[in-house]
Amino acid sequence: MSYQKDPRVDEYIDKLPDWQQEICHRVRDLVHAADPELAETIKRTVQPYFVLQGNVCALLAAKTHVNVFLYDGAIVPDPEGIITGGHDNKTARMISFHEGEPINEPALTAMLRQIIANNRAGGWRKLKSP
């Protein structure tokens, strides 16, 4: 898959252990496959973010896992139960991936596409307002 890469995101991923690199590269590919107009950048000094008319998601490697933060305002359905944290968070929820765990690619891709569609429709804050 070919897409515009931010070398700072490569730098972030390249410093991680191999198993975390694999997760980050796969999530990165899925994010870009969800919409070719999506861009990647670094925010908060070192954290990779993926944006399209607002934040879509971000990566954060921890000692025992990789977190993928989904900036959906908790309005995107999660029928497959892939969200692992932040259920009550008003801005972002997360999925934690541990070494050796599979990524539910169809479920993650569906959520990413819905977040992108919501961003194009004005963002979750606008959509969530009564």
N, C-alpha and C positions, 0 to 999 in steps of 0.2 A: 504494500500500500504506500502510495506517495502523497505526502502532504508537507506543508510549510512547517519546519521544525524551528523552535527557538533554541539556540545553542545553550542557553542558560538552563533549560529544562533537561537537555542531554547531560549537562554538567551535574545537575542534582541527581539524576538517575544513576549516572556512572559511578557515583561515590557509594552506592548502596551494595549490600551483599547480593550475590547472584540471584537468589530466589526472590528478593524484593525487586530487583531489576526486571525480572521476567514478568511479575505482576504489573509493574508500572508500564512497561512497554505494551503489554496486552491491553490494559485499560486505555492507554494513550491511543492505540490503534482503533479500539472500539469507539472512543469519543470522536475521533476524526471521521470514522466511517458513518457515524450517526448523522453528520452534516458536514460536507466539504468546506463550508464557509466558516466553520469554527476556527478560532485562533487560540494559540497558547502563549502564555506569558508567565512572568514571575511576579508575585505580589508578596507582601509581608517579608521582603528581603530575599527569601529563598524558596518559597512554596510555589510549585507549578499550579497554575490555574488555566482552565479552558473556558473561553468566553465567546459569546455570540449574543449581542444586544443585551449584555448582562452576564453575570457569572453563571456557568453551567455546572462545573464541578472543579474540585481541586484534589491534589494528591498530598499525602503527608505520611512519610515512613516513620514508624515507631520501632522500638526495639524488637517486638515480637510479631508485628503485623504491618500492613499498609492500610491506611484509611483513605477512602474515597468519599469526599464530602460532596453531597448533591444539594445544590442551591435551588430548592424547589418550594420553600415556604411550607413544606409538609402537605402540599395539595396534590402531588402526583400519586396515583394509586400504586400500591405495592402488593399485587395479588399473589406473588410468589414468595413474599416474606424475606426479601434479600436485605432489607434495612436492618442493621444490627445495633444502631444507637441513634440518639437524638430524636426519638419519636415525638417528644414534646417541644422540640426546638422550633422556634418560629421562623428561622432563616434557613437552616441546613440540617439535613440528616446524614448519616454516614453508613458506609458498608466497610467492615473490617475484613481484610483478607489475610489469613495466616498461611505460613509455608505449607505447600502441598494441597491446599484447599482449591477446589475447582471454582471458576468464575461462571456464574449463570449468565452467559453472554446474551441470550435472547431477552431475559428480564432486564438486565442492565441497559441494553441498547434501547429497549422500549421506554424505560424511564428517562434516559438521556434525550431521546427524540421528543418526549412530552415536555421536558423542561425547556428545550429549544423552542418548541411551538409556543409554549407559554411566554417565553421571553419575547418572541416575535409579536405576540398579542398584547404586549405592554408590561409583561413581568408578573410574577406571582403576587406581588403586593397589590397591583391593580386588580388582578383576577380574584383575589381573596376578599377584597372590599365588597361590602354589601351594596 
